[in-house]
Amino acid sequence: MVFDDITAQFEPAEGRLLTNVAVFDLETTGVDVTSDRIVTAYVGVLDGAGNVVEAHDWLADPGIEIPEGAARVHGISTERARAEGRDACEVVDEIVSAVRALLAAGIPVVAYNAAFDLSLLKHEALRHGIAPIENPSPVVDPLVIDKQMDRYRRGKRTLDIVAAHYGVALEDAHEASADAIAAGRIALAQAERYGGDLPSSVAQLHDAQARWAAEQSASLTQYFVKIGKLSAGETLDGAWPIR
């Protein structure tokens, strides 16, 4: 199976929050985690210096039309997915198996805005009769960490902007491998930059991010109600790393 050697040999390094990290990203037919489908996926492992030591990627035929807007973002048309993509059920099963094995070995899985990718993967698994990863852990989300550790910085926090902030190169944005690798390198940079301000173990960091994400969602809900983007009583879903 994929990543067998890495999962068998993995041991967290003493004195460092992050050493080897897994990285994960999906490109999809849209942004609805319950109804949209996987088009491309990437799962890899980086060493502590951010070098790729193993990687696997997938192109699926999602079984539905890929909207033109989504195709413009990631570059995969319906025609190409049908011609070159593999059966969606097989692809989803392999992605779930890869991510599950890495988590089971204790290797933290880095995903930028993890609740999107992991939630969509869960619903894809359920759609195809595959046992989903119900409580993925440990997960590292550079977006949640950035919002917590540098909460007053102005401007957008899209992956490209946050990558530049941490000195991480990002070419071919919205290509699954490029986005996943950049997210992993951001997480490594954050672990170095914030050092003693972060929890001392990945398990503690995982739990802290769940709290931070809920707080961030509550704060954003208040702001959206204030500007009229949400009605009073409406709330954003702050569940993390899966909803």
C-alpha positions as CSV (number, residue, x, y, z in Angstrom):
1,M,0.0,0.0,0.0
2,V,1.0,3.6,-0.4
3,F,3.1,5.2,2.3
4,D,3.8,1.8,3.9
5,D,7.5,2.5,4.5
6,I,6.9,5.9,5.9
7,T,4.2,4.9,8.3
8,A,6.2,2.0,9.5
9,Q,9.3,4.1,10.2
10,F,7.7,7.3,11.5
11,E,8.8,8.5,14.9
12,P,8.2,12.1,16.1
13,A,11.5,13.9,16.7
14,E,12.2,15.0,20.2
15,G,12.1,18.8,20.8
16,R,10.2,19.6,17.6
17,L,6.5,20.1,17.1
18,L,6.5,19.1,13.4
19,T,9.0,16.9,11.6
20,N,7.5,14.7,8.8
21,V,4.1,16.0,7.8
22,A,1.5,14.6,5.4
23,V,-0.1,17.1,3.1
24,F,-3.5,16.8,1.5
25,D,-5.5,18.8,-1.0
26,L,-8.6,18.4,-3.3
27,E,-9.7,20.2,-6.4
28,T,-13.4,19.8,-6.9
29,T,-16.5,20.5,-8.9
30,G,-17.5,23.2,-6.4
31,V,-17.6,24.4,-2.8
32,D,-20.5,22.5,-1.3
33,V,-19.0,19.7,0.8
34,T,-22.1,17.6,0.8
35,S,-22.9,17.6,-3.0
36,D,-19.7,18.5,-4.9
37,R,-17.2,15.9,-6.1
38,I,-13.5,15.3,-6.2
39,V,-11.8,16.0,-9.5
40,T,-8.1,15.9,-8.5
41,A,-6.4,15.0,-5.2
42,Y,-2.9,14.9,-3.8
43,V,-1.5,13.3,-0.7
44,G,2.2,13.5,0.0
45,V,4.7,13.5,2.9
46,L,7.3,16.2,3.5
47,D,10.4,16.0,5.7
48,G,11.2,18.6,8.3
49,A,12.9,20.8,5.7
50,G,9.8,20.8,3.5
51,N,11.1,18.3,0.9
52,V,8.7,15.9,-0.7
53,V,9.7,12.3,0.2
54,E,6.7,10.5,-1.2
55,A,3.6,11.6,-3.1
56,H,0.5,10.2,-4.8
57,D,-2.0,12.0,-6.9
58,W,-5.3,11.2,-8.6
59,L,-7.5,12.4,-11.4
60,A,-11.2,11.2,-11.1
61,D,-14.1,11.2,-13.4
62,P,-16.6,12.7,-10.9
63,G,-19.6,11.3,-12.7
64,I,-21.2,14.8,-13.1
65,E,-20.5,17.8,-15.2
66,I,-17.7,20.0,-14.0
67,P,-19.0,23.6,-14.0
68,E,-17.1,26.0,-16.2
69,G,-16.2,28.2,-13.2
70,A,-14.6,25.3,-11.4
71,A,-12.8,24.2,-14.5
72,R,-11.3,27.7,-14.9
73,V,-9.9,27.4,-11.4
74,H,-8.2,24.0,-11.6
75,G,-7.9,23.5,-15.3
76,I,-9.8,20.2,-15.6
77,S,-12.7,20.1,-18.0
78,T,-15.6,17.6,-18.0
79,E,-14.2,16.2,-21.2
80,R,-10.7,15.7,-19.9
81,A,-12.0,14.1,-16.6
82,R,-14.1,11.6,-18.6
83,A,-11.3,10.8,-21.0
84,E,-8.4,10.6,-18.5
85,G,-10.0,10.3,-15.0
86,R,-10.4,7.0,-13.1
87,D,-13.6,5.7,-11.6
88,A,-14.6,8.0,-8.7
89,C,-15.3,5.2,-6.3
90,E,-11.8,3.7,-6.7
91,V,-10.2,7.1,-6.4
92,V,-12.1,8.0,-3.2
93,D,-11.3,4.6,-1.7
94,E,-7.6,5.1,-2.3
95,I,-7.5,8.6,-1.0
96,V,-9.4,7.6,2.2
97,S,-7.0,4.7,2.7
98,A,-3.9,6.9,2.3
99,V,-5.1,9.6,4.6
100,R,-6.3,7.0,7.2
101,A,-3.0,5.2,7.2
102,L,-1.0,8.4,7.7
103,L,-3.2,9.5,10.6
104,A,-3.1,6.1,12.2
105,A,0.7,6.2,12.2
106,G,0.5,9.6,14.1
107,I,1.7,11.6,11.1
108,P,0.0,15.0,11.2
109,V,-2.0,15.7,8.0
110,V,-1.7,19.3,6.9
111,A,-4.6,20.8,4.9
112,Y,-5.3,24.5,4.3
113,N,-8.9,25.1,5.4
114,A,-9.0,21.5,6.5
115,A,-12.7,21.4,7.2
116,F,-13.5,21.8,3.5
117,D,-11.3,19.0,2.2
118,L,-11.9,16.5,5.0
119,S,-15.6,17.2,5.0
120,L,-15.9,16.8,1.3
121,L,-13.9,13.6,1.4
122,K,-16.2,12.2,4.1
123,H,-19.3,12.9,2.0
124,E,-17.7,11.4,-1.1
125,A,-16.9,8.3,1.0
126,L,-20.5,8.0,2.1
127,R,-21.7,8.5,-1.4
128,H,-19.7,5.5,-2.6
129,G,-20.4,3.2,0.3
130,I,-16.9,3.6,1.8
131,A,-16.3,3.9,5.5
132,P,-15.4,7.6,6.1
133,I,-12.7,9.0,8.4
134,E,-15.1,10.2,11.1
135,N,-12.7,11.9,13.5
136,P,-9.4,12.7,11.6
137,S,-6.6,13.4,14.0
138,P,-3.9,14.8,14.2
139,V,-4.7,17.5,11.6
140,V,-2.8,20.8,11.2
141,D,-4.6,23.7,9.5
142,P,-2.3,26.6,8.6
143,L,-5.3,28.9,8.1
144,V,-6.6,28.3,11.6
145,I,-3.2,28.8,13.1
146,D,-2.5,32.0,11.1
147,K,-5.8,33.5,12.2
148,Q,-5.0,32.7,15.8
149,M,-1.4,33.7,16.0
150,D,-1.6,36.8,13.8
151,R,-5.3,37.7,14.3
152,Y,-5.0,41.5,13.7
153,R,-3.2,41.3,10.4
154,R,-5.2,43.1,7.7
155,G,-6.1,41.6,4.3
156,K,-7.2,38.4,2.8
157,R,-5.9,35.0,4.0
158,T,-6.1,33.0,0.8
159,L,-3.4,30.4,0.4
160,D,-1.3,32.4,-2.0
161,I,-1.3,35.5,0.2
162,V,-0.5,33.5,3.4
163,A,2.2,31.5,1.6
164,A,3.9,34.8,0.6
165,H,3.6,36.1,4.2
166,Y,5.6,33.1,5.5
167,G,8.1,33.2,2.6
168,V,6.7,30.0,0.9
169,A,6.8,29.9,-2.9
170,L,3.5,28.9,-4.5
171,E,3.4,28.3,-8.2
172,D,0.4,26.8,-10.1
173,A,-2.1,27.8,-7.4
174,H,-5.3,25.7,-7.4
175,E,-3.3,22.7,-8.6
176,A,-3.7,20.1,-5.9
177,S,0.0,19.1,-5.5
178,A,1.2,22.8,-5.4
179,D,-1.4,23.8,-2.9
180,A,-0.8,20.8,-0.6
181,I,3.0,21.2,-0.6
182,A,2.7,25.0,0.0
183,A,0.3,24.3,2.9
184,G,2.8,21.9,4.4
185,R,5.7,24.3,4.2
186,I,3.6,27.1,5.7
187,A,2.8,24.7,8.7
188,L,6.5,24.0,9.1
189,A,7.3,27.8,9.0
190,Q,4.6,28.5,11.6
191,A,6.0,25.8,13.9
192,E,9.4,27.6,13.7
193,R,8.0,31.1,13.9
194,Y,5.6,30.7,16.8
195,G,7.6,28.0,18.7
196,G,6.8,28.3,22.3
197,D,3.4,30.0,21.7
198,L,2.0,26.8,20.2
199,P,1.0,23.7,22.1
200,S,4.0,21.3,22.6
201,S,2.5,18.2,20.9
202,V,0.5,17.6,17.7
203,A,-2.3,16.1,19.8
204,Q,-2.6,19.3,21.9
205,L,-2.3,21.4,18.8
206,H,-5.1,19.5,17.1
207,D,-7.4,20.1,20.1
208,A,-6.4,23.8,20.3
209,Q,-7.2,24.3,16.6
210,A,-10.7,22.9,17.2
211,R,-11.3,25.6,19.9
212,W,-9.7,28.3,17.8
213,A,-11.8,27.4,14.7
214,A,-15.0,27.6,16.8
215,E,-14.0,31.0,18.2
216,Q,-13.1,32.3,14.8
217,S,-16.4,31.2,13.3
218,A,-18.3,32.8,16.2
219,S,-16.4,36.1,15.6
220,L,-17.0,36.0,11.9
221,T,-20.7,35.2,12.5
222,Q,-21.0,38.4,14.6
223,Y,-19.3,40.4,11.9
224,F,-21.6,39.1,9.2
225,V,-24.7,39.8,11.2
226,K,-23.4,43.3,11.8
227,I,-23.0,44.0,8.1
228,G,-26.2,42.3,7.1
229,K,-24.6,39.3,5.4
230,L,-26.3,37.0,7.9
231,S,-29.6,37.5,9.7
232,A,-29.8,37.6,13.5
233,G,-29.9,34.0,14.7
234,E,-28.0,32.6,11.7
235,T,-24.6,31.1,12.5
236,L,-21.6,29.8,10.6
237,D,-20.6,26.2,11.2
238,G,-17.4,26.3,13.2
239,A,-16.9,22.6,13.5
240,W,-13.3,21.5,12.8
241,P,-11.6,19.6,11.2
242,I,-14.7,18.1,9.8
243,R,-18.3,19.2,9.6
